[in-house]
Amino acid sequence: MAQKMSPAMRRYLLRFVPAMLAYVVVLSGSILAFENLRPTGPLLWVVAVAPALPIIAVIAIMGLYLMEERDEFQRGMSVQALLWGMGVTLAGATVWGFLENFGLVEHMPTYLAFPVFCGVFGLAQPLVRWRYK
Amino acid sequence: MKNRLKVLRAERDWSQADLADRLEVSRQTINALETGKYDPSLPLAFKIARLFGQPIESIFQDEA
């Protein structure tokens, strides 16, 4: 039987999808602006940081969902999945950082932290739910 | 924690989805409560007690 979506989950998706679309647009715009306009000084800072802003918005949207979700069990499962995402990302980044320090692995760009977090969060969700079946 | 949710629900001939609607939670939440895999917060426990018109301690039993 299909699950009815909670109002908070509906609002989450209505915010999440535009934010991710904005990310794609801003990231493309930022790369294009960098290649064509060759900005310098403060403008370069603006162009460089711009793609991070929609990602920060997505993080805030996740926080808003937790504040707005009235089904405490669903909220608890989301918190558990988010903690898996954060824990694995922090542990992975720490291990990678030390391996990098000793010249064992290549440098990993830190902007990959968020996609890794999202990936683990996404994988953890069905596993966390499965535990309560 | 053990509870009598399934019995109380069956007495009223409600499905899990019916109870979920009345408590404004998901059916999955009802399932987790009935199987004892999730213990409700005090506010949700009071809401359940009010819905069935019984005190909390006659619905939920502490096993310890």
Backbone of each chain as ProteinMPNN parsed JSONL, in Angstrom:
{"seq_chain_A": "MAQKMSPAMRRYLLRFVPAMLAYVVVLSGSILAFENLRPTGPLLWVVAVAPALPIIAVIAIMGLYLMEERDEFQRGMSVQALLWGMGVTLAGATVWGFLENFGLVEHMPTYLAFPVFCGVFGLAQPLVRWRYK", "coords_chain_A": {"N_chain_A": [[0.851, -1.21, 0.0], [0.526, 2.171, -0.837], [2.335, 4.753, 0.795], [1.018, 7.535, 2.527], [2.097, 10.831, 2.042], [3.589, 12.936, 4.452], [2.568, 16.29, 5.43], [4.829, 17.814, 6.034], [6.862, 16.409, 4.731], [6.041, 16.772, 2.122], [6.362, 19.527, 1.866], [9.109, 19.617, 2.233], [10.064, 18.316, -0.106], [9.067, 20.089, -2.016], [10.686, 22.209, -1.538], [13.256, 21.178, -1.71], [13.653, 20.187, -4.371], [13.55, 22.567, -6.13], [15.797, 23.861, -5.001], [17.916, 22.139, -5.616], [17.786, 22.276, -8.391], [18.432, 24.954, -8.67], [21.039, 24.796, -7.796], [22.295, 23.369, -9.909], [21.964, 25.243, -11.984], [23.291, 27.529, -10.922], [25.868, 26.51, -10.503], [26.652, 25.87, -13.156], [26.497, 28.462, -14.226], [28.447, 29.706, -12.691], [30.809, 28.387, -13.506], [30.819, 29.047, -16.243], [30.956, 31.862, -16.045], [33.432, 32.131, -14.841], [35.135, 31.116, -16.823], [34.603, 32.758, -19.058], [34.48, 35.472, -18.24], [36.666, 35.839, -16.7], [36.938, 36.703, -13.908], [38.272, 38.795, -11.257], [39.633, 39.612, -7.997], [37.199, 40.762, -5.558], [34.916, 39.942, -7.045], [35.636, 37.481, -8.093], [35.623, 35.982, -5.78], [32.896, 35.993, -5.218], [31.856, 34.632, -7.48], [33.121, 32.19, -7.097], [32.113, 31.228, -4.648], [29.422, 31.058, -5.032], [28.116, 28.546, -6.013], [28.013, 27.124, -3.652], [25.995, 28.192, -2.132], [23.258, 27.305, -2.821], [23.576, 24.693, -1.888], [23.987, 25.049, 0.835], [21.475, 25.997, 1.356], [20.0, 23.639, 0.915], [20.865, 22.109, 3.098], [19.769, 23.614, 5.169], [17.097, 23.254, 4.499], [16.784, 20.559, 5.074], [17.026, 20.685, 7.847], [14.767, 22.247, 8.428], [12.771, 20.453, 7.706], [13.009, 18.534, 9.754], [12.209, 20.095, 11.888], [9.58, 20.622, 11.218], [8.251, 18.205, 10.795], [5.641, 16.312, 12.051], [5.095, 13.753, 12.694], [6.424, 11.781, 14.945], [7.791, 9.337, 14.841], [8.524, 9.018, 12.147], [10.152, 11.257, 11.972], [12.153, 10.545, 13.754], [13.308, 8.4, 12.389], [14.344, 9.722, 10.173], [16.226, 11.33, 11.449], [17.997, 9.374, 12.384], [18.952, 8.355, 9.921], [20.157, 10.657, 8.898], [22.168, 10.992, 10.797], [23.724, 8.74, 10.255], [24.634, 9.502, 7.725], [26.11, 11.835, 8.395], [27.979, 10.798, 10.258], [29.394, 8.788, 8.802], [30.461, 10.374, 6.769], [32.08, 12.205, 8.215], [33.833, 10.407, 9.504], [34.976, 9.157, 7.273], [36.176, 11.373, 5.976], [38.052, 12.108, 7.888], [39.727, 9.819, 8.064], [40.609, 9.737, 5.395], [41.94, 12.191, 5.26], [44.151, 11.826, 6.986], [45.432, 9.694, 5.674], [46.08, 11.01, 3.361], [47.829, 12.874, 4.356], [50.052, 11.295, 4.816], [50.813, 10.753, 2.331], [49.565, 8.659, 1.004], [47.197, 8.557, -0.39], [45.425, 10.311, -3.032], [44.717, 13.88, -3.174], [41.575, 14.875, -1.924], [38.896, 16.805, -3.02], [37.233, 19.102, -0.857], [34.623, 19.852, -1.349], [33.302, 17.614, -2.028], [32.296, 16.502, 0.216], [29.58, 17.015, 0.839], [28.022, 15.699, -1.29], [28.834, 13.037, -0.668], [27.838, 12.75, 1.932], [25.075, 13.019, 1.33], [24.715, 10.746, -0.263], [25.23, 8.609, 1.54], [23.254, 9.16, 3.436], [20.992, 8.775, 1.836], [21.23, 6.004, 1.261], [21.073, 4.985, 3.822], [18.47, 5.488, 4.656], [16.37, 3.541, 3.672], [17.435, 1.31, 4.997], [17.345, 1.954, 7.729], [14.571, 2.181, 8.029], [13.828, -0.425, 7.451], [14.653, -1.822, 9.699], [12.603, -1.395, 11.471], [10.484, -2.763, 10.505]], "CA_chain_A": [[0.0, 0.0, 0.0], [1.335, 3.389, -0.938], [2.339, 5.581, 1.993], [0.642, 8.934, 2.335], [3.208, 11.697, 2.397], [3.209, 13.916, 5.481], [2.663, 17.664, 4.914], [6.216, 18.28, 6.176], [7.65, 15.772, 3.662], [5.65, 17.424, 0.869], [7.038, 20.84, 1.847], [10.545, 19.331, 2.066], [10.325, 18.044, -1.52], [8.78, 21.316, -2.767], [11.828, 23.107, -1.352], [14.484, 20.481, -2.092], [13.8, 20.092, -5.834], [14.018, 23.856, -6.685], [17.148, 24.179, -4.507], [18.879, 21.353, -6.396], [17.793, 22.863, -9.74], [19.193, 26.2, -8.536], [22.443, 24.4, -7.693], [22.774, 23.054, -11.263], [22.01, 26.505, -12.741], [24.331, 28.411, -10.364], [27.173, 25.889, -10.755], [26.953, 26.091, -14.579], [26.723, 29.9, -14.368], [29.719, 30.028, -12.056], [31.891, 27.89, -14.377], [30.785, 29.879, -17.454], [31.43, 33.205, -15.698], [34.869, 32.039, -14.578], [35.852, 30.902, -18.085], [34.404, 33.831, -20.036], [34.688, 36.831, -17.72], [37.951, 35.854, -15.977], [36.814, 37.691, -12.821], [39.358, 38.882, -10.272], [39.276, 40.346, -6.78], [35.971, 40.344, -4.848], [33.981, 39.263, -7.959], [36.065, 36.079, -8.16], [35.125, 35.349, -4.541], [31.443, 35.808, -5.377], [31.659, 33.57, -8.474], [33.604, 30.916, -6.541], [31.312, 30.743, -3.51], [28.005, 30.986, -5.433], [27.507, 27.203, -6.042], [27.835, 26.584, -2.287], [24.803, 28.759, -1.483], [22.103, 26.388, -2.873], [23.859, 23.515, -1.054], [23.698, 25.477, 2.21], [20.004, 26.043, 1.432], [19.516, 22.256, 1.056], [21.13, 21.707, 4.487], [18.746, 24.297, 5.977], [15.811, 22.613, 4.164], [16.759, 19.308, 5.855], [16.756, 21.092, 9.227], [13.362, 22.676, 8.479], [11.933, 19.247, 7.683], [13.013, 17.939, 11.101], [11.42, 20.958, 12.775], [8.168, 20.658, 10.823], [7.648, 16.863, 10.768], [4.871, 16.104, 13.28], [5.079, 12.316, 12.98], [7.686, 11.631, 15.677], [8.494, 8.123, 14.417], [9.153, 9.345, 10.859], [11.228, 12.213, 12.261], [13.23, 9.772, 14.38], [14.023, 7.619, 11.367], [15.126, 10.676, 9.375], [17.378, 11.727, 12.266], [18.959, 8.261, 12.364], [19.589, 8.295, 8.599], [21.036, 11.831, 8.798], [23.345, 10.724, 11.629], [24.566, 7.826, 9.478], [25.278, 10.325, 6.693], [27.128, 12.697, 9.013], [29.017, 9.976, 10.879], [30.236, 8.148, 7.787], [31.194, 11.435, 6.071], [33.133, 12.715, 9.106], [34.831, 9.348, 9.686], [35.67, 8.987, 5.996], [37.018, 12.548, 5.717], [39.161, 12.061, 8.845], [40.64, 8.75, 7.62], [41.207, 10.172, 4.127], [42.857, 13.295, 5.561], [45.413, 11.297, 7.53], [46.092, 8.928, 4.609], [46.604, 12.024, 2.449], [48.968, 13.443, 5.077], [51.202, 10.397, 4.68], [51.056, 10.58, 0.901], [49.076, 7.352, 0.551], [46.08, 8.748, -1.325], [45.37, 11.605, -3.711], [43.929, 14.896, -2.494], [40.139, 14.844, -2.224], [38.305, 18.137, -2.815], [36.301, 19.07, 0.282], [33.222, 20.041, -1.762], [32.694, 16.286, -2.184], [31.725, 16.07, 1.509], [28.111, 17.038, 0.814], [27.49, 14.558, -2.057], [29.071, 11.783, 0.067], [26.842, 12.761, 3.008], [23.758, 12.748, 0.729], [24.706, 9.355, -0.713], [25.096, 7.72, 2.711], [21.919, 9.459, 3.977], [20.028, 8.108, 0.948], [21.341, 4.55, 1.444], [20.698, 4.634, 5.196], [17.013, 5.62, 4.879], [15.63, 2.271, 3.625], [17.973, 0.363, 5.985], [16.806, 2.351, 9.03], [13.139, 1.824, 8.002], [13.746, -1.893, 7.428], [14.833, -2.28, 11.086], [11.342, -1.258, 12.22], [9.424, -3.509, 9.797]], "C_chain_A": [[0.882, 1.255, 0.0], [1.205, 4.214, 0.345], [1.873, 6.989, 1.644], [1.786, 9.799, 2.81], [2.748, 12.713, 3.443], [3.33, 15.318, 4.878], [4.106, 18.185, 4.972], [7.096, 17.7, 5.073], [7.331, 16.419, 2.315], [6.356, 18.782, 0.75], [8.54, 20.66, 1.618], [10.874, 19.143, 0.584], [10.094, 19.289, -2.372], [9.908, 22.341, -2.625], [13.103, 22.492, -1.918], [14.709, 20.515, -3.61], [14.229, 21.434, -6.446], [15.437, 24.202, -6.242], [18.205, 23.414, -5.301], [18.955, 21.853, -7.838], [18.607, 24.156, -9.736], [20.687, 25.894, -8.475], [23.034, 24.143, -9.079], [22.948, 24.337, -12.069], [23.174, 27.375, -12.249], [25.722, 27.84, -10.627], [27.593, 26.106, -12.213], [27.295, 27.552, -14.806], [28.086, 30.302, -13.832], [30.9, 29.601, -12.935], [31.99, 28.746, -15.641], [31.365, 31.268, -17.181], [32.935, 33.196, -15.48], [35.657, 31.935, -15.896], [35.758, 32.089, -19.031], [34.76, 35.215, -19.53], [36.041, 36.986, -17.036], [37.913, 36.859, -14.821], [38.024, 37.657, -11.89], [38.831, 39.595, -9.028], [37.998, 39.832, -6.141], [35.002, 39.586, -5.751], [34.34, 37.781, -8.095], [35.571, 35.309, -6.94], [33.636, 35.037, -4.668], [31.164, 34.638, -6.318], [32.029, 32.207, -7.885], [32.676, 30.353, -5.473], [29.851, 30.487, -3.907], [27.424, 29.56, -5.434], [27.279, 26.605, -4.652], [26.519, 27.035, -1.671], [23.568, 27.857, -1.602], [22.313, 25.13, -2.027], [23.586, 23.848, 0.415], [22.181, 25.542, 2.41], [19.443, 24.638, 1.631], [19.727, 21.764, 2.494], [20.076, 22.333, 5.41], [17.37, 23.657, 5.743], [15.665, 21.289, 4.918], [16.432, 19.614, 7.318], [15.301, 21.507, 9.406], [12.433, 21.476, 8.508], [11.851, 18.64, 9.09], [12.183, 18.771, 12.073], [9.927, 20.85, 12.477], [7.475, 19.299, 10.853], [6.946, 16.585, 12.102], [4.75, 14.628, 13.643], [6.427, 11.962, 13.608], [8.491, 10.406, 15.254], [9.23, 8.37, 13.088], [10.343, 10.286, 11.074], [12.429, 11.474, 12.853], [14.024, 8.971, 13.363], [14.868, 8.525, 10.48], [16.372, 11.106, 10.139], [18.438, 10.624, 12.241], [19.707, 8.194, 11.032], [20.549, 9.471, 8.406], [22.314, 11.615, 9.616], [24.289, 9.737, 10.943], [25.344, 8.618, 8.426], [26.404, 11.166, 7.27], [28.294, 11.875, 9.559], [29.967, 9.378, 9.857], [31.069, 9.199, 7.054], [32.351, 11.951, 6.934], [34.24, 11.675, 9.296], [35.666, 9.192, 8.419], [36.632, 10.135, 5.722], [38.242, 12.536, 6.639], [40.2, 11.025, 8.41], [41.375, 9.198, 6.36], [42.26, 11.248, 4.375], [44.197, 12.804, 6.094], [46.172, 10.485, 6.487], [46.777, 9.885, 3.631], [47.878, 12.642, 3.031], [50.23, 12.62, 4.896], [51.456, 10.022, 3.226], [50.543, 9.267, 0.331], [47.93, 7.468, -0.458], [46.147, 10.152, -1.923], [44.571, 12.604, -2.879], [42.466, 14.78, -2.91], [39.558, 16.235, -1.991], [37.224, 18.096, -1.736], [34.846, 19.315, -0.14], [32.538, 18.697, -2.004], [32.035, 15.797, -0.89], [30.208, 16.001, 1.435], [27.519, 15.913, -0.038], [27.696, 13.212, -1.344], [28.034, 11.644, 1.184], [25.458, 12.396, 2.465], [23.641, 11.283, 0.304], [24.486, 8.396, 0.44], [23.712, 7.901, 3.344], [20.854, 8.711, 3.164], [20.034, 6.596, 1.131], [20.829, 4.132, 2.818], [19.183, 4.639, 5.386], [16.254, 4.302, 4.795], [16.118, 1.275, 4.671], [17.417, 0.658, 7.378], [15.337, 1.943, 9.114], [12.951, 0.313, 8.124], [13.846, -2.462, 8.843], [13.526, -2.253, 11.876], [10.186, -2.004, 11.568], [8.843, -4.589, 10.692]], "O_chain_A": [[1.851, 1.357, 0.752], [0.117, 4.355, 0.904], [2.262, 7.561, 0.626], [2.38, 9.538, 3.856], [1.66, 13.279, 3.336], [4.093, 15.525, 3.935], [4.55, 18.904, 4.077], [7.966, 18.388, 4.537], [8.212, 16.596, 1.474], [6.873, 19.141, -0.308], [9.166, 21.442, 0.904], [11.83, 19.726, 0.073], [10.825, 19.531, -3.334], [10.072, 23.223, -3.468], [13.925, 23.181, -2.524], [15.804, 20.827, -4.078], [15.188, 21.456, -7.217], [16.203, 24.774, -7.018], [19.26, 23.959, -5.625], [20.026, 21.862, -8.445], [19.369, 24.426, -10.663], [21.502, 26.632, -9.028], [24.121, 24.623, -9.399], [23.953, 24.508, -12.758], [23.949, 27.895, -13.053], [26.652, 28.585, -10.938], [28.734, 26.477, -12.486], [28.267, 27.864, -15.494], [28.79, 31.12, -14.424], [31.867, 30.346, -13.094], [33.083, 29.125, -16.064], [32.155, 31.789, -17.968], [33.634, 34.128, -15.878], [36.697, 32.573, -16.065], [36.721, 32.4, -19.732], [35.277, 36.043, -20.281], [36.514, 38.101, -16.815], [38.749, 37.761, -14.754], [38.701, 36.638, -11.755], [37.714, 40.114, -9.023], [37.723, 38.632, -6.163], [34.325, 38.672, -5.281], [33.457, 36.93, -8.2], [35.159, 34.153, -7.038], [33.176, 33.964, -4.279], [30.353, 33.764, -6.014], [31.355, 31.206, -8.13], [32.473, 29.141, -5.4], [29.129, 29.782, -3.202], [26.33, 29.366, -4.904], [26.463, 25.699, -4.484], [25.977, 26.361, -0.796], [22.881, 27.646, -0.604], [21.351, 24.563, -1.508], [23.026, 23.033, 1.149], [21.665, 25.195, 3.472], [18.518, 24.448, 2.421], [18.865, 21.08, 3.046], [19.558, 21.675, 6.313], [16.574, 23.534, 6.674], [14.569, 20.932, 5.35], [15.66, 18.895, 7.952], [14.671, 21.166, 10.408], [11.437, 21.466, 9.232], [10.772, 18.28, 9.559], [11.534, 18.231, 12.969], [9.102, 20.973, 13.382], [6.248, 19.235, 10.928], [7.579, 16.618, 13.157], [4.352, 14.287, 14.757], [7.439, 11.856, 12.915], [9.721, 10.422, 15.297], [10.389, 7.989, 12.923], [11.393, 10.138, 10.448], [13.576, 11.746, 12.496], [15.247, 8.869, 13.452], [15.972, 8.156, 10.079], [17.449, 11.234, 9.556], [19.629, 10.902, 12.095], [20.922, 8.004, 10.998], [21.622, 9.312, 7.825], [23.403, 12.001, 9.192], [25.509, 9.875, 11.035], [26.549, 8.432, 8.256], [27.506, 11.214, 6.723], [29.457, 12.218, 9.346], [31.187, 9.444, 10.013], [32.238, 8.963, 6.747], [33.469, 12.115, 6.445], [35.426, 12.002, 9.258], [36.893, 9.107, 8.474], [37.763, 9.914, 5.29], [39.339, 12.908, 6.222], [41.398, 11.308, 8.389], [42.595, 9.063, 6.257], [43.337, 11.224, 3.779], [45.25, 13.305, 5.701], [47.398, 10.561, 6.408], [47.877, 9.626, 3.142], [48.854, 12.897, 2.325], [51.335, 13.159, 4.83], [52.212, 9.096, 2.929], [51.023, 8.808, -0.705], [47.726, 6.574, -1.28], [46.819, 11.044, -1.405], [43.83, 12.21, -1.978], [42.154, 14.608, -4.089], [39.701, 16.792, -0.903], [36.404, 17.178, -1.7], [33.93, 19.018, 0.626], [31.32, 18.647, -2.169], [31.307, 14.804, -0.894], [29.608, 15.039, 1.913], [26.604, 15.228, 0.419], [26.827, 12.342, -1.408], [27.434, 10.585, 1.367], [24.75, 11.576, 3.05], [22.596, 10.658, 0.488], [23.667, 7.482, 0.351], [23.072, 6.926, 3.739], [19.941, 8.101, 3.722], [18.975, 5.968, 1.156], [20.229, 3.068, 2.97], [18.664, 3.871, 6.196], [15.55, 3.952, 5.743], [15.33, 0.483, 5.186], [17.062, -0.259, 8.119], [14.895, 1.421, 10.138], [12.043, -0.163, 8.805], [13.204, -3.464, 9.157], [13.363, -3.004, 12.838], [9.043, -1.899, 12.015], [7.943, -5.319, 10.275]]}, "seq_chain_B": "MKNRLKVLRAERDWSQADLADRLEVSRQTINALETGKYDPSLPLAFKIARLFGQPIESIFQDEA", "coords_chain_B": {"N_chain_B": [[8.424, -2.036, 25.157], [5.266, -3.315, 26.053], [2.013, -3.238, 24.494], [-1.568, -2.632, 24.075], [-2.548, -1.86, 21.671], [-3.202, -3.104, 19.19], [-5.289, -4.832, 19.838], [-7.208, -3.031, 20.865], [-7.653, -1.563, 18.574], [-8.672, -3.519, 16.875], [-11.035, -4.146, 18.21], [-12.561, -1.976, 17.577], [-12.763, -2.281, 14.948], [-10.985, -1.017, 13.214], [-8.668, -0.285, 10.622], [-5.039, -0.329, 10.294], [-4.438, 1.918, 8.86], [-6.716, 3.494, 9.329], [-6.447, 4.067, 12.071], [-4.039, 5.413, 11.955], [-4.78, 7.719, 10.507], [-6.532, 8.883, 12.371], [-4.774, 9.516, 14.419], [-3.09, 11.184, 13.185], [-0.639, 10.3, 12.084], [1.775, 8.256, 10.252], [0.995, 5.1, 8.598], [3.015, 3.33, 8.896], [4.126, 4.162, 11.276], [2.135, 3.391, 13.097], [2.345, 0.635, 12.792], [4.962, 0.19, 13.786], [4.55, 0.935, 16.428], [2.596, -0.926, 17.28], [3.953, -3.362, 17.049], [5.716, -3.078, 19.034], [8.193, -2.047, 18.534], [8.734, 0.541, 18.582], [8.492, 3.027, 21.028], [6.057, 5.35, 22.028], [6.233, 8.976, 22.387], [5.444, 10.955, 25.327], [3.407, 12.955, 24.654], [2.234, 11.724, 22.332], [1.417, 9.301, 23.404], [-0.536, 10.179, 25.22], [-2.353, 11.208, 23.403], [-3.164, 8.874, 22.12], [-4.319, 7.568, 24.294], [-6.445, 9.299, 24.856], [-7.918, 9.023, 22.497], [-8.797, 6.348, 22.647], [-10.128, 6.502, 24.976], [-9.118, 5.639, 27.437], [-6.961, 5.198, 30.333], [-3.395, 5.843, 30.098], [-1.784, 3.828, 31.28], [-3.349, 1.565, 31.067], [-3.172, 0.916, 28.49], [-0.495, 0.817, 27.723], [2.081, -1.285, 28.892], [4.694, -1.508, 31.126], [7.449, -3.562, 30.796], [9.558, -4.044, 32.449]], "CA_chain_B": [[7.22, -1.871, 25.969], [4.088, -3.988, 25.468], [0.814, -2.395, 24.455], [-2.796, -3.286, 23.624], [-3.06, -1.084, 20.532], [-3.769, -3.957, 18.15], [-6.576, -5.315, 20.366], [-8.128, -1.881, 20.924], [-7.96, -1.212, 17.186], [-9.531, -4.587, 16.335], [-12.355, -3.993, 18.851], [-13.295, -0.914, 16.869], [-12.765, -2.653, 13.532], [-10.222, -0.025, 12.457], [-7.426, -0.751, 10.004], [-3.877, 0.476, 10.731], [-4.551, 3.212, 8.174], [-7.751, 4.266, 10.038], [-5.856, 4.567, 13.321], [-3.01, 6.384, 11.547], [-5.488, 8.966, 10.177], [-7.075, 9.481, 13.602], [-3.67, 10.024, 15.248], [-2.297, 12.062, 12.3], [0.704, 9.754, 11.858], [1.782, 7.343, 9.112], [0.634, 3.713, 8.91], [4.281, 2.721, 9.338], [4.275, 4.514, 12.696], [1.208, 2.509, 13.821], [2.932, -0.707, 12.754], [6.106, 0.161, 14.704], [3.999, 1.004, 17.79], [1.903, -2.189, 17.596], [4.909, -4.455, 17.185], [6.557, -2.77, 20.187], [9.548, -1.661, 18.114], [8.877, 1.975, 18.865], [7.68, 3.524, 22.142], [5.668, 6.731, 21.718], [6.521, 10.048, 23.342], [4.29, 11.211, 26.206], [2.281, 13.587, 23.946], [1.546, 10.762, 21.454], [0.767, 8.324, 24.282], [-1.753, 10.829, 25.72], [-3.279, 11.311, 22.27], [-3.694, 7.511, 21.938], [-5.187, 7.309, 25.45], [-7.673, 10.091, 24.662], [-8.679, 8.441, 21.38], [-9.449, 5.115, 23.085], [-10.856, 6.784, 26.206], [-8.57, 4.822, 28.528], [-5.697, 5.748, 30.844], [-2.171, 5.371, 29.417], [-1.255, 2.583, 31.854], [-4.138, 0.393, 30.679], [-2.839, 0.642, 27.084], [0.936, 0.471, 27.682], [2.583, -1.949, 30.099], [6.149, -1.566, 31.255], [7.837, -4.962, 31.017], [10.664, -4.133, 33.408]], "C_chain_B": [[6.026, -2.528, 25.269], [2.907, -3.01, 25.426], [-0.361, -3.165, 23.863], [-3.394, -2.589, 22.401], [-3.789, -1.946, 19.5], [-5.159, -4.455, 18.56], [-7.608, -4.191, 20.346], [-8.582, -1.472, 19.523], [-8.936, -2.237, 16.601], [-10.945, -4.496, 16.918], [-13.21, -2.962, 18.13], [-13.367, -1.16, 15.37], [-12.07, -1.595, 12.657], [-9.019, -0.715, 11.813], [-6.275, 0.085, 10.573], [-3.96, 1.874, 10.114], [-5.598, 4.104, 8.852], [-7.166, 4.902, 11.296], [-4.806, 5.645, 13.016], [-3.657, 7.741, 11.248], [-5.967, 9.674, 11.436], [-5.981, 10.086, 14.476], [-2.773, 10.997, 14.477], [-0.833, 11.629, 12.227], [0.628, 8.81, 10.659], [1.391, 5.931, 9.563], [1.861, 2.968, 9.427], [4.522, 2.981, 10.83], [3.384, 3.617, 13.556], [1.797, 1.1, 13.907], [4.094, -0.833, 13.753], [5.642, 0.201, 16.165], [3.403, -0.353, 18.183], [2.87, -3.345, 17.811], [5.885, -4.207, 18.342], [7.974, -2.376, 19.813], [9.808, -0.187, 18.363], [7.945, 2.355, 20.006], [7.341, 4.988, 21.883], [6.147, 7.717, 22.779], [5.292, 10.217, 24.238], [3.142, 11.897, 25.465], [1.513, 12.61, 23.052], [0.811, 9.716, 22.293], [-0.543, 8.905, 24.837], [-2.812, 10.923, 24.628], [-3.965, 9.958, 22.029], [-4.691, 7.209, 23.056], [-6.524, 8.041, 25.307], [-8.555, 9.468, 23.591], [-9.449, 7.195, 21.823], [-10.223, 5.305, 24.395], [-10.411, 5.931, 27.386], [-7.297, 5.461, 29.061], [-4.48, 5.096, 30.154], [-1.739, 3.998, 29.93], [-2.13, 1.364, 31.547], [-3.89, 0.038, 29.211], [-1.384, 0.171, 26.968], [1.367, -0.168, 29.0], [4.106, -2.021, 30.072], [6.549, -2.99, 31.608], [8.863, -5.118, 32.127], [10.185, -4.495, 34.805]], "O_chain_B": [[5.799, -2.335, 24.075], [2.825, -2.078, 26.227], [-0.184, -4.207, 23.233], [-4.589, -2.71, 22.128], [-4.85, -1.573, 19.0], [-6.082, -4.496, 17.747], [-8.731, -4.37, 19.875], [-9.732, -1.088, 19.312], [-9.897, -1.878, 15.921], [-11.929, -4.736, 16.219], [-14.435, -3.073, 18.086], [-13.944, -0.374, 14.62], [-12.492, -1.314, 11.536], [-8.427, -1.621, 12.4], [-6.505, 1.087, 11.251], [-3.608, 2.871, 10.743], [-5.411, 5.317, 8.948], [-7.352, 6.09, 11.561], [-4.701, 6.648, 13.722], [-3.157, 8.782, 11.674], [-5.837, 10.89, 11.568], [-6.224, 11.057, 15.193], [-1.827, 11.559, 15.028], [0.082, 12.449, 12.297], [-0.451, 8.586, 10.11], [1.448, 5.608, 10.749], [1.756, 2.091, 10.284], [5.052, 2.131, 11.545], [3.808, 3.138, 14.608], [1.752, 0.457, 14.956], [4.201, -1.827, 14.472], [6.257, -0.417, 17.034], [3.665, -0.865, 19.271], [2.634, -4.208, 18.657], [6.771, -5.023, 18.598], [8.863, -2.367, 20.664], [10.951, 0.271, 18.356], [6.754, 2.049, 19.969], [8.223, 5.782, 21.558], [6.429, 7.34, 23.916], [4.224, 9.681, 23.939], [1.996, 11.476, 25.618], [0.283, 12.65, 23.009], [-0.289, 9.293, 21.936], [-1.548, 8.198, 24.914], [-4.004, 10.744, 24.88], [-5.167, 9.893, 21.772], [-5.769, 6.667, 22.808], [-7.585, 7.488, 25.595], [-9.774, 9.387, 23.742], [-10.601, 6.999, 21.436], [-10.891, 4.384, 24.866], [-11.222, 5.548, 28.229], [-6.62, 6.188, 28.335], [-4.543, 3.956, 29.695], [-1.376, 3.116, 29.151], [-1.688, 0.233, 31.751], [-4.336, -1.007, 28.738], [-1.08, -0.752, 26.214], [1.062, 0.337, 30.08], [4.712, -2.525, 29.126], [6.062, -3.56, 32.584], [9.018, -6.204, 32.685], [10.995, -4.608, 35.725]]}, "name": "protein", "num_of_chains": 2, "seq": "MAQKMSPAMRRYLLRFVPAMLAYVVVLSGSILAFENLRPTGPLLWVVAVAPALPIIAVIAIMGLYLMEERDEFQRGMSVQALLWGMGVTLAGATVWGFLENFGLVEHMPTYLAFPVFCGVFGLAQPLVRWRYKMKNRLKVLRAERDWSQADLADRLEVSRQTINALETGKYDPSLPLAFKIARLFGQPIESIFQDEA"}
